[in-house]
Amino acid sequence: MKIKIELFGAARDFANDNILELKIENQTNIKGIRENLLQWLQKKHPNNSTYSNIVKNSAFCDENNEIVHDDYLVSKEQKLCIIPPIGGG
């Protein structure tokens, strides 16, 4: 399934567009999405620890613009947003 991730703040530097599309094998949770995004970043921006830290410390929200936790189940193609911390916190 394809998951679209809208990029905000510092995460916009991850790609040329403000939406990133990940192909996910099976249903997963936000933790799995985070891990897939980290793998994608490692391929596109090898050894960029700043980008990795942004993903590790960011919040995600669903299609209804509600913050979702790492155990939130993603079982269908949908759009998520990644919201990095502002001001380092």
PyMOL commands that place a pseudoatom at each C-alpha (Angstrom):
pseudoatom trace, name=CA, resn=MET, resi=1, chain=A, elem=C, hetatm=0, pos=[0.000, 0.000, 0.000]
pseudoatom trace, name=CA, resn=LYS, resi=2, chain=A, elem=C, hetatm=0, pos=[1.083, 3.582, -0.538]
pseudoatom trace, name=CA, resn=ILE, resi=3, chain=A, elem=C, hetatm=0, pos=[1.278, 6.060, 2.290]
pseudoatom trace, name=CA, resn=LYS, resi=4, chain=A, elem=C, hetatm=0, pos=[1.638, 9.753, 1.555]
pseudoatom trace, name=CA, resn=ILE, resi=5, chain=A, elem=C, hetatm=0, pos=[3.418, 11.805, 4.170]
pseudoatom trace, name=CA, resn=GLU, resi=6, chain=A, elem=C, hetatm=0, pos=[2.993, 15.549, 4.080]
pseudoatom trace, name=CA, resn=LEU, resi=7, chain=A, elem=C, hetatm=0, pos=[6.190, 17.245, 5.209]
pseudoatom trace, name=CA, resn=PHE, resi=8, chain=A, elem=C, hetatm=0, pos=[6.151, 20.276, 7.496]
pseudoatom trace, name=CA, resn=GLY, resi=9, chain=A, elem=C, hetatm=0, pos=[8.872, 22.465, 8.960]
pseudoatom trace, name=CA, resn=ALA, resi=10, chain=A, elem=C, hetatm=0, pos=[12.384, 21.047, 8.829]
pseudoatom trace, name=CA, resn=ALA, resi=11, chain=A, elem=C, hetatm=0, pos=[11.030, 17.807, 7.325]
pseudoatom trace, name=CA, resn=ARG, resi=12, chain=A, elem=C, hetatm=0, pos=[10.412, 19.669, 4.048]
pseudoatom trace, name=CA, resn=ASP, resi=13, chain=A, elem=C, hetatm=0, pos=[14.138, 19.328, 3.386]
pseudoatom trace, name=CA, resn=PHE, resi=14, chain=A, elem=C, hetatm=0, pos=[13.742, 15.535, 3.039]
pseudoatom trace, name=CA, resn=ALA, resi=15, chain=A, elem=C, hetatm=0, pos=[12.431, 15.779, -0.535]
pseudoatom trace, name=CA, resn=ASN, resi=16, chain=A, elem=C, hetatm=0, pos=[11.902, 18.212, -3.417]
pseudoatom trace, name=CA, resn=ASP, resi=17, chain=A, elem=C, hetatm=0, pos=[8.147, 18.110, -2.899]
pseudoatom trace, name=CA, resn=ASN, resi=18, chain=A, elem=C, hetatm=0, pos=[6.225, 18.674, 0.334]
pseudoatom trace, name=CA, resn=ILE, resi=19, chain=A, elem=C, hetatm=0, pos=[4.650, 15.210, 0.034]
pseudoatom trace, name=CA, resn=LEU, resi=20, chain=A, elem=C, hetatm=0, pos=[6.617, 11.997, 0.248]
pseudoatom trace, name=CA, resn=GLU, resi=21, chain=A, elem=C, hetatm=0, pos=[5.181, 8.655, -0.842]
pseudoatom trace, name=CA, resn=LEU, resi=22, chain=A, elem=C, hetatm=0, pos=[6.254, 5.425, 0.852]
pseudoatom trace, name=CA, resn=LYS, resi=23, chain=A, elem=C, hetatm=0, pos=[5.346, 1.943, -0.305]
pseudoatom trace, name=CA, resn=ILE, resi=24, chain=A, elem=C, hetatm=0, pos=[4.485, -0.242, 2.685]
pseudoatom trace, name=CA, resn=GLU, resi=25, chain=A, elem=C, hetatm=0, pos=[4.166, -4.031, 2.350]
pseudoatom trace, name=CA, resn=ASN, resi=26, chain=A, elem=C, hetatm=0, pos=[1.456, -4.661, 4.965]
pseudoatom trace, name=CA, resn=GLN, resi=27, chain=A, elem=C, hetatm=0, pos=[-0.606, -2.801, 7.478]
pseudoatom trace, name=CA, resn=THR, resi=28, chain=A, elem=C, hetatm=0, pos=[1.603, -1.233, 10.102]
pseudoatom trace, name=CA, resn=ASN, resi=29, chain=A, elem=C, hetatm=0, pos=[1.555, 1.332, 12.851]
pseudoatom trace, name=CA, resn=ILE, resi=30, chain=A, elem=C, hetatm=0, pos=[3.164, 4.765, 13.108]
pseudoatom trace, name=CA, resn=LYS, resi=31, chain=A, elem=C, hetatm=0, pos=[6.249, 3.162, 14.617]
pseudoatom trace, name=CA, resn=GLY, resi=32, chain=A, elem=C, hetatm=0, pos=[6.572, 1.081, 11.432]
pseudoatom trace, name=CA, resn=ILE, resi=33, chain=A, elem=C, hetatm=0, pos=[6.007, 4.151, 9.259]
pseudoatom trace, name=CA, resn=ARG, resi=34, chain=A, elem=C, hetatm=0, pos=[8.721, 5.964, 11.233]
pseudoatom trace, name=CA, resn=GLU, resi=35, chain=A, elem=C, hetatm=0, pos=[11.116, 3.020, 10.648]
pseudoatom trace, name=CA, resn=ASN, resi=36, chain=A, elem=C, hetatm=0, pos=[10.305, 2.958, 6.913]
pseudoatom trace, name=CA, resn=LEU, resi=37, chain=A, elem=C, hetatm=0, pos=[10.884, 6.687, 6.696]
pseudoatom trace, name=CA, resn=LEU, resi=38, chain=A, elem=C, hetatm=0, pos=[14.245, 6.305, 8.458]
pseudoatom trace, name=CA, resn=GLN, resi=39, chain=A, elem=C, hetatm=0, pos=[15.242, 3.611, 5.932]
pseudoatom trace, name=CA, resn=TRP, resi=40, chain=A, elem=C, hetatm=0, pos=[14.173, 5.842, 3.046]
pseudoatom trace, name=CA, resn=LEU, resi=41, chain=A, elem=C, hetatm=0, pos=[16.204, 8.730, 4.471]
pseudoatom trace, name=CA, resn=GLN, resi=42, chain=A, elem=C, hetatm=0, pos=[19.263, 6.503, 4.858]
pseudoatom trace, name=CA, resn=LYS, resi=43, chain=A, elem=C, hetatm=0, pos=[19.072, 5.721, 1.121]
pseudoatom trace, name=CA, resn=LYS, resi=44, chain=A, elem=C, hetatm=0, pos=[18.401, 9.309, -0.003]
pseudoatom trace, name=CA, resn=HIS, resi=45, chain=A, elem=C, hetatm=0, pos=[20.539, 11.152, 2.550]
pseudoatom trace, name=CA, resn=PRO, resi=46, chain=A, elem=C, hetatm=0, pos=[23.139, 8.674, 3.877]
pseudoatom trace, name=CA, resn=ASN, resi=47, chain=A, elem=C, hetatm=0, pos=[24.575, 9.431, 7.295]
pseudoatom trace, name=CA, resn=ASN, resi=48, chain=A, elem=C, hetatm=0, pos=[22.447, 12.544, 7.828]
pseudoatom trace, name=CA, resn=SER, resi=49, chain=A, elem=C, hetatm=0, pos=[21.856, 12.247, 11.549]
pseudoatom trace, name=CA, resn=THR, resi=50, chain=A, elem=C, hetatm=0, pos=[19.957, 15.543, 11.648]
pseudoatom trace, name=CA, resn=TYR, resi=51, chain=A, elem=C, hetatm=0, pos=[17.205, 14.168, 9.399]
pseudoatom trace, name=CA, resn=SER, resi=52, chain=A, elem=C, hetatm=0, pos=[17.096, 10.934, 11.398]
pseudoatom trace, name=CA, resn=ASN, resi=53, chain=A, elem=C, hetatm=0, pos=[16.717, 12.876, 14.646]
pseudoatom trace, name=CA, resn=ILE, resi=54, chain=A, elem=C, hetatm=0, pos=[13.891, 14.914, 13.142]
pseudoatom trace, name=CA, resn=VAL, resi=55, chain=A, elem=C, hetatm=0, pos=[11.970, 11.721, 12.303]
pseudoatom trace, name=CA, resn=LYS, resi=56, chain=A, elem=C, hetatm=0, pos=[12.654, 10.171, 15.712]
pseudoatom trace, name=CA, resn=ASN, resi=57, chain=A, elem=C, hetatm=0, pos=[11.378, 13.262, 17.546]
pseudoatom trace, name=CA, resn=SER, resi=58, chain=A, elem=C, hetatm=0, pos=[8.466, 14.261, 15.326]
pseudoatom trace, name=CA, resn=ALA, resi=59, chain=A, elem=C, hetatm=0, pos=[4.767, 13.851, 15.873]
pseudoatom trace, name=CA, resn=PHE, resi=60, chain=A, elem=C, hetatm=0, pos=[2.504, 12.351, 13.220]
pseudoatom trace, name=CA, resn=CYS, resi=61, chain=A, elem=C, hetatm=0, pos=[-1.087, 13.255, 12.513]
pseudoatom trace, name=CA, resn=ASP, resi=62, chain=A, elem=C, hetatm=0, pos=[-3.789, 11.460, 10.551]
pseudoatom trace, name=CA, resn=GLU, resi=63, chain=A, elem=C, hetatm=0, pos=[-6.102, 12.595, 7.751]
pseudoatom trace, name=CA, resn=ASN, resi=64, chain=A, elem=C, hetatm=0, pos=[-8.282, 14.374, 10.323]
pseudoatom trace, name=CA, resn=ASN, resi=65, chain=A, elem=C, hetatm=0, pos=[-5.287, 16.426, 11.523]
pseudoatom trace, name=CA, resn=GLU, resi=66, chain=A, elem=C, hetatm=0, pos=[-5.305, 14.638, 14.870]
pseudoatom trace, name=CA, resn=ILE, resi=67, chain=A, elem=C, hetatm=0, pos=[-2.024, 13.688, 16.519]
pseudoatom trace, name=CA, resn=VAL, resi=68, chain=A, elem=C, hetatm=0, pos=[-1.557, 9.913, 16.495]
pseudoatom trace, name=CA, resn=HIS, resi=69, chain=A, elem=C, hetatm=0, pos=[0.757, 7.818, 18.657]
pseudoatom trace, name=CA, resn=ASP, resi=70, chain=A, elem=C, hetatm=0, pos=[3.225, 5.139, 17.590]
pseudoatom trace, name=CA, resn=ASP, resi=71, chain=A, elem=C, hetatm=0, pos=[0.651, 2.369, 18.121]
pseudoatom trace, name=CA, resn=TYR, resi=72, chain=A, elem=C, hetatm=0, pos=[-1.893, 3.976, 15.713]
pseudoatom trace, name=CA, resn=LEU, resi=73, chain=A, elem=C, hetatm=0, pos=[-2.719, 1.344, 13.069]
pseudoatom trace, name=CA, resn=VAL, resi=74, chain=A, elem=C, hetatm=0, pos=[-2.316, 2.260, 9.403]
pseudoatom trace, name=CA, resn=SER, resi=75, chain=A, elem=C, hetatm=0, pos=[-4.278, -0.374, 7.488]
pseudoatom trace, name=CA, resn=LYS, resi=76, chain=A, elem=C, hetatm=0, pos=[-5.201, 1.445, 4.281]
pseudoatom trace, name=CA, resn=GLU, resi=77, chain=A, elem=C, hetatm=0, pos=[-3.690, 3.876, 1.840]
pseudoatom trace, name=CA, resn=GLN, resi=78, chain=A, elem=C, hetatm=0, pos=[-3.910, 7.281, 3.427]
pseudoatom trace, name=CA, resn=LYS, resi=79, chain=A, elem=C, hetatm=0, pos=[-2.147, 10.567, 3.980]
pseudoatom trace, name=CA, resn=LEU, resi=80, chain=A, elem=C, hetatm=0, pos=[-0.269, 11.298, 7.183]
pseudoatom trace, name=CA, resn=CYS, resi=81, chain=A, elem=C, hetatm=0, pos=[1.637, 14.382, 8.256]
pseudoatom trace, name=CA, resn=ILE, resi=82, chain=A, elem=C, hetatm=0, pos=[4.969, 14.581, 10.019]
pseudoatom trace, name=CA, resn=ILE, resi=83, chain=A, elem=C, hetatm=0, pos=[5.312, 17.531, 12.357]
pseudoatom trace, name=CA, resn=PRO, resi=84, chain=A, elem=C, hetatm=0, pos=[8.851, 18.133, 13.589]
pseudoatom trace, name=CA, resn=PRO, resi=85, chain=A, elem=C, hetatm=0, pos=[9.520, 19.723, 16.962]
pseudoatom trace, name=CA, resn=ILE, resi=86, chain=A, elem=C, hetatm=0, pos=[9.832, 23.485, 16.866]
pseudoatom trace, name=CA, resn=GLY, resi=87, chain=A, elem=C, hetatm=0, pos=[12.769, 25.214, 18.515]
pseudoatom trace, name=CA, resn=GLY, resi=88, chain=A, elem=C, hetatm=0, pos=[14.437, 21.903, 19.320]
pseudoatom trace, name=CA, resn=GLY, resi=89, chain=A, elem=C, hetatm=0, pos=[11.731, 20.740, 21.727]
for i in range(1, 89): cmd.bond("trace and resi %d" % i, "trace and resi %d" % (i + 1))
show_as sticks, trace
zoom trace
